[in-house]
C-alpha cells in the first residue's frame, strides 16, 4: 500500500484538509531572462497555476475566495495555503515573508506549501522558511520533473541535477519538508527513465512526491512540437502501468501527493482522456488496490 495525501493529512491534523491555491505575484527566472525566456517548454502563461487565485488580490482576500469555492465540500475542515503559480521564492524576503505570514495567520490554515525552483533558494530565503516553519509546518515543492539531463535540456528546465540535490539538503538543514514534482511521459523518455527518476527522488529522502502526467497545453512550445508530430502522449493504460511500477518503488514513509494531475480542460490539447479526472483516479485506485490483493 502507499500513503496518500488524504490519509497523511488526516493522521497529521486530525481532520479533512484541503489545499487552496494562492498566488504570491512572483514571476520565474526562466521567464524574465535571468535563466531563460519563455519558461519550461510545457508551462503555460499561468505558470502552472490555472486554479490559483488572482495575484493582484491581497492574500487574505485570496484565501476567502478560495474557501468559498469549496465551502460545500469542506465543512469544518482545515486548509493548506498552497502558493502554486510560477516561482514563489523568487523575490525579496520582505515582500514574500509578509504574504506567507498573512496566509499562516489564518486560524483554519494548518500548513504552508510553497512551489518553487531548486535554484531559487538563497540563504536569506532559507532563513525565512526556517522562521515560518517555527509557526506552522512549511513544505517546499520542487519542480525536478526528470533526472535525465538530455530531457532537462529539451524541456528548458534551466538547472543541472546537482542544484536539486543541494536544495533538498539545504531545506532539510533548516527543518523544511520537501515535495518533489516528477512528470511522467516526457518526450523521449522510456519507462525505465521515468522509474529511475522516481527512485532517485526516493533515495534523496524527500518527504513527498507528486507524479504528474505530461499535459500538452495550448499556447506552449510543447504544443507546437506535439502538433508537428515530434512525440506521442501516453495512453491511459500505459500511464496506469507506469504509475503502478512507480508506486512499487515508493516507501510507505513517503507521502504520494499526486498520482496524476488536472489541467485546464479549455486549454488541454493532449492527452484528452486525462480531462476526466474522476475516471482516471478511479482507474488508478482500482489498479493499485489489485496489486495489494
N, C-alpha and C positions, 0 to 999 in steps of 0.2 A: 504493500500500500504506500501511497505517497501522502505527504502532508499538504493539504490545500490551504489557500489563504483564509477561506472562511473558517475552517477548523482551527487554524492557528490564532485567528483574531478572537474567536470565542473563548479559547483557552486562556489567552493572554489578558483580555479585557473583560471577560465575563458576560459579554452581550454581543448582539449583532453589530457589526461595524461596517460602514460604507465609506468608500473613497469619494471625495468630492474634488473635481479637477479645477484648479485655480491657475491664474496667470500672474507671474511676477513682473512682466513687462520687459524681460531680458530679450536680447537677440542671441546670436550664436557666432563664435569666431570663425565658423566655417561658412558664414554668410557675409560678414562685414569686411572680409579681406584680410583679417589677421592670420587665419589659417587657409582660408579659401573663399570662394564665392559660389553662391547657388545652393550651398548646403549639401548634405548627403544626397546621393542620386535618387533615393526613394522618398525623400522628405518633402512634403507639400508646403505651401506657403504658411500654413498654420503651425508649422514646427512640431508636427505630431501631437497637436493639441486641439483636435477637432471638437472635443466635448468640453474644453475648458471655458471658464468664464472670460469675459472681456477684460483685457489688460488695463484699460483706462479706468476701470472701476476700482474704488478702494477695496482692500482685502475683506473688510467686514461686510461690504455690500455683495461681493462675490460669494462669500460663504452663505449669506442669507438667500441669495438666488439659487445657489446650488442645493441647499437644503430643501427649498420649496419644490424643486424638480422631483425629488424622491421622497417627499413627505409621506405619501401614501404607502411606501414600502418600508420606511424606517420609523416605525412608531416606538419611541422610547430608546432607540439605538444611539450609537455614537458614530463619530466620523474621523477619518484621516484626512488631513489637509494635504492634498497632492498637487504640488507645483509641477505641472506637466509640460507645458509648451516651451520649446526652444531649450536654452541652456541656463538653468536657474541659479548657477553660482557665477555667472559671467556678468559681474557688476561690482560696485563698491560695497564694502561691508556695511557702511552706514545706511545705504538705501535698502539692501537686502535684509539686514537684520531687523529693521523696523517692520517690514512686511511679514517676515516669518514670525516675529513676536506677536503681531496682531492676530495671526492665524492661530497660534497655540494659546492665546489668551482666551479664546472661546472655550467655555466650560465643557461643551459637547465634543470638542476635538481632543482625541486621545493620543495622537501621534502626528508627526510631520514627515512627509515623504517628498524628497526633492530630486527631480530628474535633471541630470547634467552630463557633461562630458568628463572623462578622466583627466583631460588636460586643462581643466578649469578649476583646480583645487589648490590654489596657492596657500601659503602658511596662514595668512590672515583670515581666509575663508575657513580653513580647517579649525582655527581657534574659535571662530564664530559658531561653527557647527558644534563644537565641544560645549560652548556655553548654552546653546539651545538644548542640547541633549541632557543637560542637568535639570531642565524644567520638564520636558516631555520627550519621549523617545523620538529620535531622528533617524530616518532611513535615507540613504542616498542611492538613487537608481542610476547606474552607469550604463551608457549605451555602448556595449562592446560589439555586439552583433556577430562577430566571427573572430577566430584567432588566426585565420589564414591571410597572409599579407597580400597575396595576389587579389583576393576578393576585397580586402580592405581598400586597396588602391582603386579597384573598379567602382566601389560604392562611394569613394571620396571621403572616407572616414576622417582622414587628416591627422592621425597619430599612430605610432607603432605600438605593438603589443606591450612593450615594456612600460609604457605610460599607464596602461590599465593596471599592470601589476603593482606599480608604485602607488597608484591611487587607492587600491584595496588595502595595502599596508598602511598608508597614511591615515585612512579613515578608521581602520581598526585601532590604530595607535591612539586616536582621540575618543575611542569608545563608540563610534558610529557604525551602525549596521549597513551592510551593502546588499543591494539587489541588482543583479546583472541581467541586462537585456540581451537575448540571443534571437536572431532572425533565422527561421527555418525556411529553406527553399531559395536561398540567394543564388543568382545565376552562376553557373559553372561549378557549383559545389555538389559533391556526391553525398550520399547518406553518411558515409564514413567520415567525411569532412565535418558534417554537422555534429555527429556524435563526438568527434574529437574536441570540438568547441565546448560542448556540454561537459565533457569530462574535465577539461581544463578549468572551467568555472568551479566545478565541484572540488578539484584539487586545490584551488585558490582560496577555499573556505569562505566564499560569500555566504551570507545568511539566507539569501533568497535568490530565485531565478525566475525570469519571465521568458517563456517560449512563445515567440511571436511568428505567426505565419507571414511570409512575404506578401504584402499587398502592393499592387500596382495602382497608383493613384493618378488620376488625370492631372495634367499640368506639370508633372515631374519629368526629369530626364529619363528616368526608368521607363516611364510610359512611352516615350519616343522609341526606346530600344525594343520594347515589347511589340509595338506596332510594326517595327521593322523586321520582326521575326528573329531577334537575336537570342531569345530564350523562351522556354515554356514555364508556366507556373505549375505547381503540384496539383494533382487531383486530390479530392478529399480522402480517398482510400490510401493514397501514397502518404499524405500528411499524417493520417492516423497511425499508420505503421511506423513512421519515423518517430512520432511522439511516444509510442509505446516503448521503443528502444531508448529514447532519451530518458523517460521516467525510470526505466530499469537501472540507469546509471546514477540516479539522484538519491542520496540517502534520506531517510525519514527526518533527519535533523535539519535538512534544508527545505525551506518553505517554497512551494511552487506557486508563485503569484499569478501565473497566467499559463494556460495551455494553448491559447490561440489569441486572437485579437479581433476587434471590430472596427473596421474602417468606416468612413462616412459613405453610406450607400449611394449618395448623389455623385460622388467623385470616384467610386471604386470601378476600376477598369477590369481587373482580374485578380484572383480567380473569383468569378461571380458566385460560386457555391458558398463562399465564406460570408456572403451577405446575410445568410440565415444563421445567425449565431446560435440560436437556441438549438437548432437541428445539429449543428456541428458539436456543441458542447455535449448534447445527449449522446451522440455517436462516440465521442471521445470517452465519456464516462462508462458507456457500455463496454467499450474495448478494453479499458483499463481494469474494470471490475472482472472481466472474463479472465484476465491474466492472473488474478489472485485466487481464483476458484480452484 
